[in-house]
Amino acid sequence: MKVEESIKNELVKNLEEWFEDYVDAIEDIIKRQISQANTVEELMEYKRSLLLSCLRLPLSWRHCYFCIRNYRTKRTCDSCEYAKYHGKCIVDEELVNTIEFKVLEYIIRLCNEHNISDFEAIVALKDALEDLIWDRYYKYGEKYD
């Protein structure tokens, strides 16, 4: 499928805005919090804020070519080309919360059973998220109409 330039341009603009906000948030934490910490406890609290800020991924409708296109043409998710391969991206908050709870419950149980440190668990989840994005976000061979 050939990209529609106006949609691509809107997506790029939205991603650039997201990136600017992302960098500003991280810079703010480093310059105004971490560099000003007076105790190790403050430093660790601010580092946690930094890690959480790094997880702010561009996953809203404003960062999706298909969502922008469907919004402009008044299409629904039922006709979304991306959804044909990956399912609708309408977020069911209850389901997301259930999945999140189950994953965390499983990770905590695994950590306790195998004496896995909190740090190791966080790194493993980061790696798992990277694998999930690599394997599931786009698969080679997908063709969009």
C-alpha positions, 0 to 999 in steps of 0.5 A: 500500500502506498503511503498517503503523504498528508497522513505520513506528515501528520504522523511525523508531526505528532511523533516529533511533538511526542519526542520533544515532550519525551526529551523534555521530561527526561531532561527535567528529571535529570537536571532538576531532580537527580542532579539536585538530590541530597540523599541516596533515597531521593536519588533512587526515587528520581531514578525511578521517575526517570525509568518510568518516563522512559516507558512513555511510548508513542502508542496513542491514536495520534502515533498510528498511521492507520488510526489517523487515516481512519479518523480522517475518513470516518472509518471504524476499527472494523475496517482497519488494515492493521487490525486485520493482522493484529486485532483492534487496538481499542483498549479495554481498560478492564482487560488491560488491568486484568492482564497487568495484574496477572503478569505482575502476580506471575513475575512476583511469584517467579521472583520469590520461587527462584530468588530473582532480584527486583533488578533482574525482574525489571531487566527481564520484563524490559527485554520481554517487552522489546521481544513482544514489540519486535515479534508482534508490532509488525510482521514481515509480509504484512500487506495493507490495502 
